[in-house]
Amino acid sequence: MNKYHPFNFIHTLKCLAVLLIFFGILGIGNAQTLLKVKEIKIQGNESISDGKLKSQMNLKEPGFLSFFKSGSEFNARILKLDRAAVRKYYESKGYIYAVVKDSFEIVNKKEIIIHLTVSEGIRVKIKEINIRGNDLIADTEILRMIESKLGSPLNPYLLRKDLATVRTAYQNRGKPFAQFQNNLIGDEDVIVVIDVKENDTVFIDSIIVQGTSKVIPNLVRRELSFKPSEKYSISKIEESQKRLFETGLFSNVLITAIRTDTVNRRLNLIVSVRERRMKQIGGELGFKQRKIANSTTTTTDFNIVAEWYNRNLFSTGRLIRFKGNISAGISDISSGETGFEVSYTEPWIFGQRAPTTFRTFIEREQLKEPDIPLTRFGADIAVYKKYSEQFSTRLSQGITITRVSSIDSLVADSLKLFESRQRSINLLLINDKRKNIFFPTNGSLLSFDMKYAGGFLGGNSDLYRAELSWSRYQPFLLNRSWTLSTRIKGGFIKSFGDTKEIPFFDWFFLGGGTSVRGYKDQDLRDFKISKEIIVSEIYKLSTNVELRIPLFWRFGAELFLDGGNLWQELGQLSPARMRYASGAGLYFMTPMGPARLDYGYKLNPAEGDITSRGRVHFGFLFAF
């Protein structure tokens, strides 16, 4: 029998009071976490400016436009980390005895003022560098490879990096067990002493492959840069790991050394791999840069890909792929493309690691202005060779048939459109020193694209084309968090033989969100399109300067100056005859790359240009 308990009002009030106190404590904690940094005050710094020290900190003051960028949310733990970061920065500049203290005060119950007090101490410099115990590598060579130099401020972190550099040099010369230690003698002008214990030179005894079930072990050995009886080399081991990953056959690769014979100074290398799924149906959704028609001009498309592939055909590491794609253009020049292709890739050819792809394809593209439906089908063979991390080449040869259908005969005549049966050889050279291809902040990109069509190859389209492009990315001088990006492109196309005019779909195109903003896509040139004008050669020159400024969260701004033009004669090519446009834009960093909205304004439009002087461009990925 259940006993009835009457409602206890006093007990209920006690429970509510406990809950209110509990949530009140949480509220106080949350209120504290919502305190914002109002100001950062630094005292005692005589050699290093406030701005440089503040740039080392995670906690930030409100930005110049405080409406858009407020101060950081205060966190005492992060303040301790910032204090350590400021001290580390001092140490890297030679102030190894620097002392940094932190404190803070709450104002207006909502904001925090941070105080950093610095005692810099003396600046220590390197008076001398002595190297002891080295026989294999001479002093002069070691001094060349390290970054610490005589007379420079002592940087303990750079010195640690220098020891790692010397250690790697020894590991590449058969001495994986070499030992290193550095000591400092003196207080203000110090002597850096590097003690080397070289130990034995070690050779590779056996190479053992583990983890293969679908892949033949010899395919793994084929990718290795080292062989039995060679001296141990850490760089060859790292290169072999990269090459195994590049095959696409493995999700994990680990190469470990086991010392087996200390008398004969030999060790075994264990190559452990984890295989990926070899057959797969998959797809992709994202944005890509696509070439327009047969030209070198690119546009940004929203792209959907569906594919089936076998990356280990007949257990040989060969790749066969069936791929279909649908893309939607987001510019004015093209409404997109649909295509299907079958490709076969041979990873090694003639004993060389030069992946060679045989491909057959059919593509349909709809240009917008003018309204031109293009159908391309054909086949090609391409050989890709990577010489280093930066430099690679791609040599291809193929036949492409381009047809135009359902188009007014007057438009076809004025644009010199006809069915093109083009047999060509293409060579693409790339030297890419960028660290991040989606958001480059330093490095450069150099490319040279050359095409020869017709002539002794046959077909009804005889032309040759070359284009050189160079881009540079570097921190802006006045603010290192900003990126100054520059690009210059130049090229030419010329017909020869029986081809008197260059077909429209082989032209260069300028204007639009990836070349000269402020102009419509493909609308910038120094000559008119008409039936009477014979276009047998085209020369191109374009430049871009863009300043990319992070604002807050994932948002950023751009300031740019673009210029360019197309001419029919080489003598007309001149920076003075280029059309320029400037403007600004906003970008938002997405997982697929930056989405941007730019506004370009024509600075010197051509006479008779009746189109609007300003134009908005929307795109994904940066203009270059």
Order of alpha helices (4+ residues) and beta strands (2+ residues): alpha-beta-alpha-alpha-beta-beta-beta-alpha-alpha-beta-beta-beta-alpha-alpha-beta-beta-beta-beta-beta-beta-beta-beta-beta-alpha-beta-beta-beta-beta-beta-beta-beta-beta-beta
